[in-house]
């Protein structure tokens, strides 16, 4: 048979099969669900609206052609078109019937039985939440068709009807300005009564300034967002049946509703009961959502740490008692360790945290000896939109202050270049950013371009851009000093000299969506966050770990320096990168070569902080022209070698516990000057600090009263500030190798394991949620296997 004849034969058979299937769909056994005028009772040869719902032909026709409903249908269609130009009439009519005629199925809040409520009036979440059996629970019986849907987990997987659209949905106002409501599973014709009705005992408040969890088209991608029209990769993996159109809409409807609830009120646990009342849809679809989708999707989002995380208490049991609860040890009581332990606790798994020091918190440690809280370590929130640290502050009630971008620059002769040479200041700022952009573009356009140190590449690009623009004459002594200030600030951001940084990968995390919004300072002190998170956790202080023995297939054995030994199913290592570098013998056997290479190839950056208390606020001369207080000001160095010595001064002034005004400045040292904290006494470092300020403010009376200095580098249990990518390292690939679990038993968390958000409190916190999620998801897979 020729290829053409074979194709024609196949087409003929396909047409016969299609006709056969179409005839089968006409044979409907159910009764008509509409029961309008001239109803035939039986839906045979009518229209199927879903797998278990159908209507007779007269009722279907009456809904949009009958004199009682024709005008209503015309009006509804104008509202429901939602950008569609070409629509099949029967498809639109079925949407209309689903939207206006199918009955609601309400679940009694006392006994859990469903009742069929035939009404054409829109319903609200409050009406669903408060519903009780009309004739009393003991006298009520569920409609027969409820059990059909309850037993059928594949109810939605068919070609019948039209996907149901949610009414009065809580996500509507968040999406309507950016998306076609139909594509996000919402009914555009019935969205006037959406409301949150349960606050979990915490008053509702506006969160729009800190939470934007849905992607907005044609804007920059930011961290911790989802696309309301598409499933993420891990969602498709967890819910493969819904991974493809048209069935993904069912998943997205529930997921978007839950995320919108969390976005609007992230201060209490989102429960299944709360979600059920927000799923407002007519027909059997609501039974399907409640019986088959809400619980697994809510549980998945909770396990992944997308919702239901933070400083409030709750406990669920995703393992459902079907497997033994794994015994978990966590090494290190910093924020990543506490994040892991607390999230595991929320998910029904207790753990033990072993901390080598006599305090918890790691690099989140505050000093209050000067009368106000000054962070020895972390205290800056890097981007406050969608940032979990911002949310923790809101949940706990901690004060934080958004930073403005006004930073006057003063040289060591007392000249404020921002005021007196504004044009030059702007030129250098523009040139500095242009050089970094040119370096980034160079490597993005040619990934094979050889790496070199950032210092070398910056020097080449800087001179090249000036020469190309014929602006070599701009490179004066003041221009060079201002450029050194910006490079010094970059050294602070990375915790090392630019001569150590990879030109290709130093800013590798910029390719990911970062937290948006302004930076902020936790004025109450970041340690208050870990003070709150540690509540209810089992933390063993003064318990340094000597050995993590993971030989063979047995449980992991933890040996402490004291000689005590315990066995665990899994261990989460959250110690700093510096500790991992210094103690490879802590693991027996040694970690795999790929993991060891990753540890060796990433850099452990270090900055040390100095804060000094004064008797007056002498730096008020550099406040903004509008009267706003300057939050920080920069020192323009006289020489390249001084750019990493007190580069920026931060104003931490405030009121002490007695209500008295306290005046405090904080600055830092890094790169080649970082070791002065070990070479000099705190008093001597304070003298250098004050000497620098006297040069910058020659006419001011400067009288120091007290000082504080950090010593992270000398701490054997921390030894660093945050990581950086050195010349020769491969950036996020290294971070990704560091986060990989070894032998499905040894997990790793910390800012050194999260490529998208290294160097930050948020990154460390999220890495803990990630590892807790991995542990629980692995245990759930064991449940499925058994």
N, C-alpha and C positions, 0 to 999 in steps of 0.2 A: 504494500500500500504506500502511495506517495506521501510525502510529508504534509502536503496540502490536504489530501483526503483524510489523513489521520487527525489533523487539527480540526477539520470540519466534524468528524465523527465525535471527537471529544467534546466539542462545543454543543453538539446536539444532545449528548448524554447529560451534560451539565444543565442544559435548559430543561430537559425532562425532570431532572432531580429537583431543580428549583421550583418547577410547577408542582411537583409532588409535595415538597415541603410547604408550599403556600397553601395547598388544599388542606394539609394537616392542621395548619394554624387556624383554619376556619372552624374546625370541630372543637368547640369550646364547651367544657362540661360545667363550668361554674355558672352561678346565677348572676344576673346584672347587678353591679354594685351601686348604680346610680338611682334606679327606681323612680324615674321621672314620669311625666305623663306619657301614656301609650306604651309603657314598658312591657316587654314580652316576658319578663321574669328570667327566662333562660338567655344567656349571652351567646348561645350558639350562632355562628355566622355573623357575630358582631365584631367588636374591636377588643383586642387584648391590650390592657393598659400596663400590666406587669406579669410576672410569671404566675401569680395567683389571683390576679384581678382582671375582670373583663366587664364589658357593658354590651347591651344589645344594640343593634343598629338604630332603632328609633330613638333611644335615649342619646346615643352619641350624636346623631344628627340634630336633635333638639337643642343640645348645649350651645351650638353656634348658629343654627338656622331658625330655631323656634322664636316666635315673636317675643317671648318673655326674656330671652337671653341674647338675641342677635346684636342689639346695640351694646350690651355689656361686653360681648366678645370683640366687637370692633374697638371699643375703648381699651380693653385689655391688650389687644394685639399691638396697639400703638405704644403702650408702655413696655410690652415684652419683647419688641423687635430687637432692642439692645444692640444695634449696629448691624444686624443681619439684613442683607438685601434680597437674597433669594432663599425662600423657605417653602418647603413642601407643605401643602395645606393640611394633610392628615397629621404630619409631625407637629405642626403648630396647634392643631385641634387637640391632640393628646396632651400637649403641655398645658393647654387651657383647662382640660378636664382635671388633670392632676392638681393644678393650681387652685381650682375653684369648687370642684364637685365631689372629689373623693372624701370619705369621712376621715376624721382624726382618730387615732388610737392612743388613748391616754392610759397611763400606768398608775394604779392606786398607790399613793405614798405609804399606805399602811400594810396592805397585803401583797402588793406587786402584781395583781391581776390587771389585765388590759380590758378596757371597755371601749366599744365603738361609739364615737360621738359624731352624729350627723349634723353638721352646721356649716353654713356658708360664710360665717363670720370669721375673720382672722383671730388667731389665738396667740397668747403671749407666754413667755417662760413662766411667769408667775402662775398662770392658770394651769399649766402642766405640773408645776412643782406642788401646788396645793390640792391637786385632784384626789378625791376619795370616791370609792364605789358609791354610786347614787342611792342604791337600796341597801347599803351595808355590806361589809366584806363577806359575811357568812351567807348572804342571800344571792350573791352575784356569781355569774359564771362567765368565763371567757368565751368570745366567739370561736367557733370551730376552726376558722381559718388561721387563728393566731398560732396554733400548734404546728401547722404546716410550715410557717415561716420560721418558727423557733427551731424546728428540727433541720431546716435546710440552710446550711452555712454557705451554699452556693446560689442562694436565691437571686442574686443580682446578675449572675452570669448567664444571660440569655439575650436573644435579639428582640424581645418583645418590648413594646411601650417606649417610654422616654425616661431617662434618668430623672428622679425626683429632685426638685429644686427647693432649697431650704427657705423658709419664711421667717421674718423677724429675727434674722441671724445677727449675732453679736459682732461678727467680723465685717458686716456690710459697710459701716461708715469708714472702716480702715481701707477698704478695697475699691469702693465705688468710683472714686475719682481717678483710678489708675487702671482698672481692669473691666472687661465686659463681665457683668455679674453672672451671666449664664455659664461662662467658662470656669468660674470658680464655684459653681454649684448653687447659686442663689437665685431666688425668684424676685426679679426686679419690680414686680407689681405689688409686693406685700412686704414692705420693710420699714414700716413706721413705728413698730412697737418693740424693737430690740432693747433689751435691758439686762444688766447684771443684777441678780436678785439675792445672791448669797455671798457674804463677805468673809465667812469663816471667823467671825468675831473681831475682825480688824476693819476699821472704817475705810470706806472707799476714798481714794485720792487720785489726783491727776498724775499719770506717769508718762505723758507724751514727751516730756523733755528728756527722759532717760531710756525709753523703750521704743524701738522701731524694728519690729521683727519680721515684717513682710517687705520683700524687695519692691522698690519703686522703679518702674521702667525709666531708662535713659538717665539714671543717676549712678554714682559710684557704688560698687558693691561694698557693703560694710560687714563686719563680723557678726556672727550669730543671727543671720537672717535666713528665711526660706522663701522660695518662690511659690506663691499661692496656686499657680496653675500646673506645677510640675512636682513630681516626687523626687526627693534626693536619692542618691545612689544607695545609701544604707537603708532607706525606707523601702526601696524596691527589693533589696536583698531580704529584708525582714517580712515583706508582704508581697511575694512574687505574683500571686494571683491578681493583684491590683496594679501591677507594674505598667501595663499597657492600656491605651485608650480602647474602648470607652469606659473601662471599669475603674480607672484610677480616680475618676471623679468622686466615687463613693468614699475612698480613702481621704481624698483632699477635703471633702466637706467636713468630715469629723476632725481631721487634723487642724484645719484652719480655724474651726470653731474653738478647739481647745487652746490653741496658741493665742487667739484673740482674747480668750478669757484670762489667760496668764498675763498677757501684755497689759491688760487693763487693771488687773488686781494680783500682782505677784507677791502678795503678803500672807497668803494662806494656801494650804493644799487644795489643788483642783481635784475633786473627787468624781467618781462615776455618776453619782446621783446629781451633782451640780451640772455635769455635761448633759445628762439625759434631758433635763428640762430645757436646755438650749437647742436641742435638735428638734426643730418644729417643721414638720412635713406631713402632708396628708398621705393616707393609704398605708399599705403594709410596709412601705419603705421604713417607716419609723420603728416598727417592730424589728426589722432586720438590723438597723443601725444599733439599737439598744442591745439586742441579743447577741450580735456577732461582731460588731466593730468597735464600739466605744471602749470596752475594757482593754482589748489588746493594744489599741492605738494609744490610749491614755497611759498604759503601762510602758509601752515602748518609749514614748516621749519622756516619761519620768526616768526610766532607766538611763536613757542617753543624756540626761541632765539638761534637756531643752526647756523643761518646765519643772515645777516642784523641786527646786533646789534652794539652798540658802540657810538662813538662820532660824527658821521656824521648825517645830518638831512634828513629825508624823512618821508612820511606819506602815509599809505595805508588805505583802508576801508574794512576790512574783514566782517563787519556787513552789508555792502552794503545798509545802510539806512533802513533796514527792521524792526528794533526794535529801540526803544529809546536808545540813548547812555547812558550807566549807569553813574551816578555821583559818583566819587571816591574820598575818603579822604585817605591821607597817613600820618601816625603819625611818625615823625622823618625824618630829612633831612641828614642822613648819606648816605653812598654809596648804601645800600640796598634800602632805600627810593627813592633815585634819580634814581637808576636802574629801579625800578618799574615804576616811573612816566615817565621816558624817553621812556621806551619800550611801555608803554600804549600810549604815544603820537605818537610814530611811527605807532601804530596800530589804530589810529584814535580816541583815547579816552583821553580827558584832565583830569587832576586831581589837587587837592589842597594838598600841603604838609604843615602840621603844625609842626613847630620846636620850642621847648621850649627855646633853647639858642638864643643868639644874633648873632650867626653865623651858617652856614651850614657846613657839612662835617663830623660830629660825631667824630669818633676816627681817622679820616684821617685829622690831623691838624699839620702843620709844624711851626717851629720857625726859624726865619731868623735874630734874633738879634745878633748872633755871626758872621754874615757875609756870612754864607752858610746855605743851607736848612738842618735842622735836624728835623726828624719826632718825634714829641712828642708821636705819636701813630704809626699807621701802616706806614711802608716804605719798607718792604721786600716783594718781589715777590717770592713765594714758588713754584719753578719749572716754568720755563719760556716757555715751549712748550705747546701749546693749552690753555695757561692761558689767560683769558679775560683781565686781568690787563696789561699783556705784549702787547696785541693787542691794548688796549686803549692808551698805551704809544706811540705805533707806529702810530696810527691814529692821535693823537694830536701832535706828534712830541716831546715828552718828552724824556730826556736822562735817561737811566738806565745802570747800570754796573753789568755785571755778576760777581758773587763772585767766587773766587778760594777757594779751600779747605785747603789751608795752614794756620794753626793756631798755631803758636808757643806758648808753655805753660811755664809760668814763675812763680816761687814760690816767697814767700815774703821775700826771702833772696837775690833775684836778679839772682838766678840760672835759666837759660833757659833749662828746662828738655828736650825739643824737640831737642836741639842741643847737650847737654852734656850727656843726658841719653836716647838716641833715642830708644835703645832696650827696656828699661823699659816703655817708652811712648807707643811704639807699643804693648807691652804685655798687658798693662792696657786697651788700646783701644780695642784690640781683646777680652779681657776677658769681658769688659763691654757689648759689642755687643753680645757675646755668652750667657751671662746671660739673656739679654732681649729676645734673640731668644729662649732660653730654657723655659722662662716663657710663651712666645707666643705658643710654641709647646705643652706645658703642657695643656693649656686651649683648644687648637684646637683639641687635641687628646681626651680630656674628657671635654665636655661642662658642665658636672654636677660637675666638681671639684669646691669646694667652693671658693668664692672670699675672698680676704683679701686685706690689703693695699699693695701698690707696694713696700713700704719700707720694710715691713716684708718679702714679697716674694723674693725681690731682695737679702736681707741678707741671706736667706736660700739657694737660688740657687747659690749665689756667693761662699759661703763656701763649698757647696756640690760639685760644679764643680772643685774647687781647690783640695779638698780632693780626689775626684775620679781620678784626673789626677796626684795625689801625688805631687802637686805643692804648698803645704801650705807654704813652705819656701819663696815663692815669695811675700807673704803678708807682706811686710815691711812698714815702716812709709811713705816712698815716694810712694809706691804702693797705700796705703790708701788715701793719699792726692790727687793723680791723679784720683782715682776713685771718690772722692768727687767732683772734678771739673766736671766730666761727669754728675754726679747726679745733680749738680747745674745747668748745662746747660739744663737738662731735666726739672728742676723746672721752668726755664725761659720759656721753650717751652709750659708749661702747665699753668703757672701763679700761681702756688701753690706749697706747699711742697710735696715731694713724699709720705709723711705720710698720705696725704689726697687723693691720687689717687687710683683708682681701679686697682688692678693687672690684672684683667681679661679684662677690657674694656678701659684702659687709652689710648691705641693706636687703638681703634676700627675702625678708618677710614682707617687703612692700608689694610683692606680687600677690599677696593674699589680701582679702578684705580686712581692714583694720577697724578698730572701734572708732566711731565718728564722734563729733562733738568736741568740746573744749577739754583741755587737761584740767585736773582738779587736785587740790591738796586736802588730805584728810586732816582737818584741823584738830579733831579730837584724838588723833593718833591712830595709825594703822594697827597697832597692837590691840586696840579695843576690839577689832574684828576677830582676831584669834582668841581673845579672852572669851568672846561669846561662843565661837565655834567649838571650843574645847569642852563645853558643858555636856555632861553625860557620856563622854568618851573615856575609855580606859587608857590612860597615858602613864607610862612608867618612866619617870625622870631618872637621871643619873644611871642610865642603863645602856652604856655603849656596847655595840655589837662587835664581837671579835671575828666571828665566822658565820657565813651563810653556806651550809653544807647541802648541796643538791645532787649528791651522787646517786646513781641508780634511779629506780622508779619509785622509791619510797617518798614519803613526805619530806618537806624541806626542814632541816634542823637548824635552829638559831642558837648559837652559843654566845653568851655575853662575856664581857671581860671578867666578870665576877666568877665565871665558871658555870653558871646556871645554863641549862639547856632546855629547849622546848621544841616541839615539832608542829608544823603547820602545813595546811594544804597548799597555800599560796603565800608569797611574800611580796610586798610592794616596797621597793627601795626608793626613798625620796630624798636621800642625802644629796648634798651639793655636788656639782661636777668636780670641784677641787678635791673633795673627799674621795670621790671615785678614782680620780687620777692618782692620789697619794696612797690608796689602799687596795691595789689589785689583789692582794693576798686575802682580802676579806671573803672572797668567793672560793669555794672548794667543791668541784674543780674550778679552775679559772674560767672566766667568761669566754664565750667564743671569740675567735680572732676578730671577726667583723665588729662585734660590740666593743672590744678593747681598742680597735683602731679608731672607732668613732669617738670614744672617750678621749683618746690621745689627740685627735685632730681638731677638736673644738677648743676654743680659748676660754679660760676662766678670768674674766675681767675683775678689776678691783678699784673701788673708790673708797676713800675715807672721808668722813664728815667732821667738820669743826663748827661748833656753835658758841657764840659769845653773847653774854648779857651786858647791856649798857644802862647808864642812868638816864638816858634821853634818846629820842629818835632824831639823831643829827642828820640823817640822810633824807629828811623831808624836802631838801632843796631840789631833789630830782623827781618829786611827785609830778603827775601829769598836769597840764595846763588847766584842765577842767576841775582840778581839785581832788581827783581820785588818787588814793594812796598807791605808790609804786610797790608792787609785790616783790619785784626782784630787779636788780640792776647788774650790769656786766662790767668786768674790769678788762680794759684794752691793754694787753701786755706790752712791756717795753721791748721784750725779746721773745723769740720763738721758744726758748727754753722755759719761759715763765707762763706759757699759756695754760698749762695744766695745774697751775698753783692758784687756787681761789679764783676761778674763772667767772662764776656768777655768785652773787650774794642774795639769799632769800630772806624776806622779812617774815619772821615768825612771831612778831609782837602780838600780844593779847593780854588778857586779864588772868592773874593767878587765882588759885582757889579762894583767896580772901577778897577778890574783886579789885585788887590793885593792878594798875597798868604795868606791864613788863615789856621791855624792849630787847628783842633778840634778833641777831643776824646769823644765818647759817651758810656755810660754803663748803667746798670739798677740794680734795687733792686727788690726782690720778696720774697715770702714765709714769713718767720718770720721777715725779715728786711724791708718789704714793707711800714710799718707805719712810718719809720723815716722821710719820706717827710712831715708828719703832725706834728711830734714831734720836728723837728729841722728846722731852717731857711734854705733857699737855700744856703746861704753862708756857714753855718755849714756843710751841706751835701757836698758842694764842697770841704771843707777842708778835710773831710774823703776821698773823691775821690782822691785828690792830695796826701794825706798821703799814700794811698795804692800804688799809682804810684811811690812814692819816695822809698818805700820798694822794689818794683820790679826793679827800675832803680836807684840803690844807687849812681852811679857815674854821673848821669845826672843832669844838671841844669834845674830845673822845675819851671817855673814862670807862674802861671795862670793869665789870664787877665779878663775873664768874664765867667758866667755860666748860664745854663738854666735847669729848673727842671719841670717835669710834676706833675700833681696832679689829676690823673683820679679818684682815690678812693674818693676824697672829692667832686667830681662833682656830684650834686644830679640828673642830667639828663643823666649821663652815668654810673659812679660808678664802672667801671671794665675795663679790657683789652680784654679778650677773655675767652671762656668757657673751662671747663675740665670735665672729667667724674670721680666723686668721688667714693670712696669705697661704694658699695651697689647699685649703679646706673646700669642701663642695657644698657648703651652705645647708639648705633645708634637707638635702639628702642625709647629711650627718645627723641633724636633729631627728629625722625619721628613723634612722638606725638606732638612735639612743632610746626611742620610745618602744621599740619592739620587745615583746615578751620573750624571755628565754625559757625554752622547754615547757611552755604553757604553765609555768609555775612561778617564775620570778618576773615581776612587773617593775616598770620604772616610771616615775612621775617627777615633776619639777619643771622649772622654767627652761631647763636644758633639754627637755624632751618634746617641746611643742614648737614646731617650725613657724606657725603663723603668729604666735604671740610670745616670743622669748623675752627675757629681761624684765618681765612685768609680774605684778601680783596676780593680775587676771590670768595670764598664761599659766602660772603655777597652779592657781585654783582650778582652772579648766582641765589641766592634766590629771588632777585628782579625780574629777568627775569621770573623765575618760577611762581611767583604769578601773574605777569601781564599776562602771558600765560593762567593761570587758569581762570582769569576773562574774557578774550576774548573768550576762548573756551566754557565757560559756557554760555556767551551771544550768541555765534554761535549755541549752542544746542537749545536755545530758538527760534532762527530764524528757525531752522529746524522743531521744534514742531509747530510753527505758520504756 
